Amino acid sequence: MKDVHVLYKLVILYLLNKVDFALSNGQLCAFIAEEEYTDYFTVQQVLSEMIESGLLRTSVVRNTTLYEMTEMGHDTLEYFGADISQGIRDDVDAYLKKNKMKLRNENAVIADYQKLAEDEYVAHLRVKEKETVLIDLSLNVPTEQQAIVICDQWQKKNVEIYGYLMKELLKNR
């Protein structure tokens, strides 16, 4: 069973290495489930082991855990990557060819909020393209509900808002 876990770890590292952005727990599980490699609970155990051993680092945005490879993860993949069969590599490559833009877009728009004080919340809104931050905006609001609405609307209207801001800020006077 441990040998199978090693293979799952290598597959996850290979998948993360093929994209230039973090992947969410759901995105990693979707690939594993689509290919029917293993079940959800095994993936969670493997991810936990990878974090504990320093192969992955996580960040949390609005209850979504995002995974990125560490330098140790890169080194491990470089050393043991040849142990991944060509069939599995082909599965990952085909999955990414089909889904890479969707995966990137899901992780490019970030909206989260936090409580600062009594009756004060801040909504953090961001759009990234690869490692470049296109816009990073923080808005203070008095209620948690307003912060939630702002985050939800950012997910839907970020392109329109970004375009409006650029147009207004670049207008000639």
C-alpha positions in Angstrom: 0.0 0.0 0.0 2.8 2.4 0.8 4.3 1.9 -2.7 1.0 2.9 -4.2 1.1 6.0 -2.1 4.5 6.8 -3.5 3.1 6.6 -7.0 0.1 8.9 -6.1 2.6 11.4 -4.7 4.6 11.3 -7.9 1.5 11.7 -10.0 0.4 14.8 -7.9 3.9 16.3 -8.2 3.9 15.6 -12.0 0.5 17.3 -12.3 1.5 20.3 -10.3 4.8 20.6 -12.2 2.9 20.8 -15.5 1.0 23.9 -14.5 2.3 27.3 -13.4 -0.3 27.9 -10.8 -1.5 26.3 -7.6 -4.3 23.7 -7.8 -7.1 23.3 -5.3 -8.0 20.2 -3.4 -11.0 19.8 -5.6 -9.0 20.1 -8.8 -6.5 17.5 -7.8 -9.3 15.2 -6.7 -11.2 15.7 -9.9 -8.2 14.5 -12.0 -7.6 11.5 -9.7 -11.4 10.6 -9.8 -11.7 11.1 -13.6 -8.8 8.7 -14.2 -10.1 6.4 -11.4 -6.7 6.0 -9.9 -8.0 5.9 -6.3 -10.6 7.2 -4.0 -11.1 10.6 -2.3 -9.9 9.5 1.1 -6.7 8.1 -0.2 -6.0 11.4 -2.0 -6.6 13.3 1.2 -4.2 11.0 3.1 -1.5 11.3 0.4 -1.9 15.1 0.3 -1.5 15.3 4.1 1.6 13.1 4.0 3.1 15.3 1.2 2.5 18.5 3.3 4.0 16.8 6.4 7.1 15.7 4.5 7.6 19.1 2.9 6.8 18.2 -0.7 3.8 20.6 -0.9 2.8 23.9 0.7 -0.7 25.1 1.0 -2.6 28.3 1.2 -6.3 28.8 2.0 -8.5 31.3 0.2 -12.1 31.4 1.3 -12.2 27.8 2.5 -10.4 26.5 -0.6 -7.0 24.9 0.0 -4.5 25.5 -2.8 -1.5 23.3 -3.3 1.9 24.2 -4.7 5.1 22.2 -5.0 8.0 23.1 -2.7 11.6 23.0 -3.8 11.8 19.6 -2.1 8.8 18.5 -4.2 10.6 19.6 -7.4 13.8 17.8 -6.4 11.8 14.6 -5.6 10.1 14.7 -8.9 13.4 15.2 -10.7 14.9 12.3 -8.9 12.0 9.8 -9.0 9.9 11.2 -12.0 11.1 8.4 -14.2 9.1 6.0 -12.0 5.9 7.4 -13.5 4.7 5.3 -16.4 4.2 6.8 -19.8 0.5 5.9 -19.6 0.1 8.0 -16.5 2.1 10.9 -18.0 -0.2 10.7 -21.1 -3.3 10.8 -18.8 -2.0 13.9 -17.1 -1.0 15.6 -20.3 -4.4 14.8 -21.9 -6.3 16.0 -18.9 -4.4 19.3 -18.8 -4.7 19.8 -22.6 -8.5 19.5 -22.1 -8.8 21.4 -18.8 -5.8 23.7 -18.3 -7.5 27.0 -19.2 -10.5 26.1 -17.0 -8.2 25.2 -14.1 -6.1 28.4 -14.6 -9.2 30.6 -14.7 -10.6 29.0 -11.5 -7.5 30.0 -9.7 -6.7 33.3 -11.3 -9.6 35.2 -9.6 -9.1 35.4 -5.9 -11.7 36.8 -3.5 -11.4 36.4 0.3 -12.3 38.5 3.3 -11.3 38.7 7.0 -12.7 40.4 10.1 -10.5 43.3 11.2 -12.5 44.5 14.2 -16.0 44.7 15.5 -18.1 45.9 12.6 -15.1 46.0 10.2 -14.3 43.5 7.5 -11.9 43.8 4.6 -12.5 42.0 1.2 -9.3 41.2 -0.6 -9.8 40.9 -4.4 -7.2 39.9 -6.8 -6.7 38.7 -10.4 -3.5 37.0 -11.4 -2.1 35.8 -14.7 0.6 33.3 -14.0 2.7 34.9 -11.3 1.8 38.5 -12.3 -0.9 40.2 -10.2 -3.1 42.3 -12.6 -5.1 43.9 -9.9 -5.1 43.7 -6.1 -7.9 45.6 -4.3 -8.9 45.7 -0.7 -12.3 47.1 0.4 -13.3 47.8 4.0 -17.0 47.2 4.8 -19.0 47.2 8.0 -20.6 43.8 7.8 -19.5 40.2 7.0 -22.5 39.9 4.7 -21.3 42.8 2.6 -17.8 41.3 2.4 -19.3 38.0 1.2 -21.4 39.7 -1.4 -18.4 41.7 -2.7 -16.3 38.4 -2.9 -19.1 36.7 -4.8 -19.6 39.6 -7.2 -15.8 39.8 -7.8 -15.9 36.2 -9.0 -18.6 37.1 -11.5 -17.7 40.7 -12.5 -13.9 41.0 -12.2 -13.3 41.4 -15.9 -15.9 44.1 -16.2 -14.6 45.9 -13.1 -11.0 45.7 -14.2 -11.9 47.0 -17.6 -13.8 49.9 -16.1 -11.0 50.9 -13.8 -8.4 50.8 -16.5 -10.6 52.9 -18.8 -11.3 55.5 -16.1 -7.7 55.6 -14.9 -6.2 56.0 -18.3 -8.6 58.6 -19.5 -7.0 61.8 -20.8 -8.1 64.9 -18.9 
